[in-house]
Every structure is written in structure tokens, then in C-alpha cells.
Amino acid sequence: MNRYPRNMIGYGPTPPDANWPGGAKIAVSFVLNYEEGGENNILHGDPSSEAFLSEVIGATPWEGKRHWNMESNYEYGARAGFWRLHRLFTEKGVPLTVYGVTDALARGPEQLWAMQDAGWEIASHGKKWIEHKDMTEAEERAVMEEGVALHTEVVGTPPEGWYTGRCSMNTVRLAAEMGMKWVSDTIDDDLPYWRRFGDAETLVIPYTMDTNDMRFAGPATFGGQEEFFEYLKGAFDVLYEEGEAGSAKMFSIGMHCRLLGRPGRMAALKKFIEYAQAKGDVWFPRRIDIYDHWLEHHPSETPEMVPSTMSREGFVAAFGSIYEHSPWIAERAWEAELGPVNDSAIGLWSALVRVFRRASPEERLGVLKAHPDLAGKLATAKRLTAESTGEQASAGLDALTDAEREFFVAGNTEYTEKFGFPFIICVKDHTKATIMEAFPARIASDPETEFKEACRHVERIAYHRLKDLLP
């Protein structure tokens, strides 16, 4: 038994239409990271200075020392950059979500007042803007709980959303267990989705690392304001077109006071906001607004069957008959690697078919022999499995004329005598007429070719059976 926890399919090839308010073709979510005063600094009890996301090229942590240029860079974000961004968004009437580092909010009462006065959502960005990856689960939980307590004290209400950024593998689960309505510590989709951890559930609202001003401060940088604008515009246009086609998405834009708040970059942001607003059918929500909308229009649903979480007994009971009278295939699949990707019809089909294809020729021959004749004696005696009964009926094989019945009896007999297993065809891919047409050609085939062809049809039958059970 091996369970692979990563979800590599998500909504798959046909994501739901978000159905944004007013028929909006796209939801543009602006997020302002407020970290100034919460970064690594020995004044804050940290072992070294900050070295991440600044104008200081090639910065490294200074152990046990303050870093004047790094500190002043962060101070620019609080003293000037924030207010420039605040003026732009309030003038344009565009609300946003603040990822607020709690220590930074506590050290910026004027900025916090302005955020609240503008009606911006203030989510938690952790107590301090530091790495969580090396914390034990207990340590991280304690730090997050301390951040929520301080957030409540400083803001006046507890946070409803969470984004750490410098997170661990436990962060999203811990945030859900702490009752966060939404969590954004992921960049894995263009739409929100529900995530459950035991009894705790949260809405994951994916964030972004590409349409993010952090790329002004890293190796893969934006060369200037026009490059930033064109990148935002290109992403917006693609998502807007998808919305016009009936598959509306969400577009996140990440901002930092000390980065995008610089005058040389603000023109690009202003130009983009005006471009997006000119479209008319664009929704500019806070992330809590996205949560409220998703809860109303796309509520969490508990699927009837989740194969990757089922017990061995339950799994074999549910899927042991997918391959006719061959539960060993389900047994081996359960023992192999399964994960969220295998919880759909195609995903579980893949897990089962790999067992079938890996089986010995003798084992696969046993599966072929387990199949009944088409319209044969078992069908007449009503002794077929429920799956076979429905499949044969779908092609009208349960209502044959005398001549047709004679044709099937003769064909089945000749085929079985030649190949040693019954004639197998995926009837859901055929009609009665095309099945009858296939008999002569298949009988004329050589044994090796026909063995492969019969196995191919067995695999198709398995797919159709799973499609009736799973999404």
C-alpha cells in the first residue's frame, strides 16, 4: 500500500465556470503583502538580518548584525510605498486583500488604520515574515496561534484567511485546523477549490509567483515597467478569453510596498488597472469575497466514493468486478500507489489497467476466459453479472431474433474453438450491427493478434464500468 498525496489533476480538462457576480469574465484579486517591520532583524529577536525580496542585490543574512541598507529598504515600503499604493487603489475604487505580517501591522498603526478605513481585507501573513520549513509541527502551530492572537488584538477581529509564503508542508493543514475560511499557500490553479483535512475544511484560493512584483527582485526579473505591464496584460487577456468561452477564472496579482511602491514601477500598475477596468465585465474582489461567492455557488461536496482513501475490503467490494470475475486486479491496485489522481474514472482505470497489463499472459488469459459469450447461454439463463447484463442490453443483445441468435451461437462457437477464450468486444462502443460485422474479421485473425485485441476490449469495458461509478 502506497498513497501519493499530491493532487496532479485538480478540476481536469473541464474546470467549472466560476459564475462570477454580474457575469464577469474574470476575477482580478490584488494582494498587498505588508511585511515591513516583521522581517528578519536582530531587533526582532532573529539571529540575522533579512536577505529576501529587496533592492539590495545579492543580499545575504548578516549573522548577529543589523543591515542598514536592508532596513532602510523595508522602511521605504512602510514610509512611502504603502501610501503610494493606497492612494492609487482608493482613487480607482479597487479593494484588495492585505497579507499582513502581524508584527508589521503592530508596528504600523497609521497604515493599518488606512487599510481598515478603505475597507480592505486584512488576512494573516503569519506573526513574523520568517521561514516555517524547519519548524516542527508543534512549533509552527504555536507561532501561528500566537500570530492569530496578536492579529485579533491589533486589528480588532481574528483573520479569516491565511498566507505564510515561507511555509512548511504542514502550513495549509494547520491553517484549516485553526478555522481559516481560506488559505492561499499554493500556486497550483486558476480557481479556488475545497481542501479537507479530517474534520477541518478550508477553501484554497491559489496565489501567484509570476504576476508578482517579487520578480523585480530576483534572478528572473522584470526588466522594467513596460515588461511588467505587458506580462500582466498578457495573462489577463488569456484568462479573459477563457471567461468569454464560458470558463471564467481568477487572476491574482501580488504586490509589496517596498517593490511596487517605487515610482518607477507604479506607472505600469496604474496602466494595468485602467486597462482592466475599461473592459467593464471584470470583478475586483477581496479574497474573502471570493470565499463567500464560492461557498454560495460551488459549495463543498463529499463524493460518494474516494478510491484512494478506501479500505482494502471496501475497495475490492466496489471495484473487484470491474474486470470480470477477477478481483485480484483490484487487490493489487489497492496495494500499489494510489492518490487523488486515481479518484476519477480515468485515474482509477489507469491504476487497474496497469495491473492487468503487468500480469502474466496466463493471468490475462484467465480474465478473458472469465467473460461470458455474447448473447450466450448465461444471458439466456439470466446468470450474467449485473455489469455484463447492462452492457449487452445497451446494444440490444437481450432482444435478438431467432436468426440473430443463431448467428451469435455459431460465431461464439467458432471463435472459442479457434482461440480458447470467448469473443469479447466492448459493446458500449458498438451497435448490434457493428458487433455482427466484427465477428468474421476477428475470427479470421491470428491467435497473437486476437489475444491483444481481446485484451484491448477488456480494458475499454473496464473504462466504461468505472465511468458509471466515478466522476
C-alpha positions, 0 to 999 in steps of 0.5 A: 500500500502506497498513497501519493498525496499530491493532487496532479489533476485538480478540476481536469480538462473541464474546470467549472465556470466560476459564475462570477457576480454580474457575469464577469469574465474574470476575477482580478484579486490584488494582494498587498503583502505588508511585511515591513517591520516583521522581517528578519532583524536582530531587533526582532529577536532573529539571529540575522538580518533579512536577505529576501525580496529587496533592492539590495542585490545579492543580499545575504543574512548578516549573522548577529548584525543589523543591515542598514541598507536592508532596513532602510529598504523595508522602511521605504515600503512602510514610509512611502510605498504603502501610501503610494499604493493606497492612494492609487487603489482608493482613487480607482475604487479597487479593494484588495486583500492585505497579507499582513505580517502581524508584527508589521501591522503592530508596528504600523498603526497609521497604515493599518488604520488606512487599510481598515478605513478603505475597507480592505481585507486584512488576512494573516501573513503569519506573526513574523515574515520568517521561514516555517520549513524547519519548524516542527509541527508543534512549533509552527502551530504555536507561532501561528496561534500566537500570530492569530492572537496578536492579529485579533488584538491589533486589528480588532477581529481574528483573520479569516484567511491565511498566507505564510509564503515561507511555509512548511508542508504542514502550513495549509493543514494547520491553517484549516485546523485553526478555522481559516475560511481560506488559505492561499499557500499554493500556486497550483490553479486558476480557481479556488477549490475545497481542501479537507483535512479530517474534520477541518475544511478550508477553501484554497484560493491559489496565489501567484509567483509570476504576476508578482512584483517579487520578480523585480527582485530576483534572478528572473526579473522584470526588466522594467515597467513596460515588461511588467505591464505587458506580462500582466496584460498578457495573462489577463487577456488569456484568462479573459478569453477563457471567461468569454468561452464560458470558463471564467477564472481568477487572476491574482496579482501580488504586490509589496510596498517596498517593490511596487511602491517605487515610482518607477514601477507604479506607472505600469500598475496604474496602466494595468488597472485602467486597462482592466477596468475599461473592459467593464465585465471584470470583478475586483474582489477581496479574497474573502469575497471570493470565499463567500461567492464560492461557498454560495455557488460551488459549495463543498461536496463529499463524493460518494466514493474516494478510491484512494482513501478506501479500505482494502475490503471496501475497495475490492467490494466496489471495484473487484468486478470491474474486470470480470470475475477477477478481483485480484486486479483490484487487490493489487491496485489497492496495494500499489500507489494510489492518490487523488489522481486515481479518484476519477474514472480515468485515474482509477482505470489507469491504476487497474489497467496497469495491473492487468497489463503487468500480469502474466499472459496466463493471468490475462488469459484467465480474465478473458476466459472469465467473460461470458459469450455474447448473447450466450447461454448465461444471458439466456439463463439470466446468470450474467453479472449485473455489469455484463447484463447492462452492457449487452442490453445497451446494444440490444443483445437481450432482444435478438431474433431467432436468426440473430441468435443463431448467428451469435451461437455459431460465431461464439462457437467458432471463435472459442474453438479457434482461440480458447477464450470467448469473443469479447468486444466492448459493446458500449462502443458498438451497435448490434450491427457493428458487433455482427460485422466484427465477428468474421474479421476477428475470427479470421485473425491470428491467435497473437493478434486476437489475444491483444485485441481481446485484451484491448476490449477488456480494458475499454469495458473496464473504462466504461464500468468505472465511468458509471461509478466515478466522476 
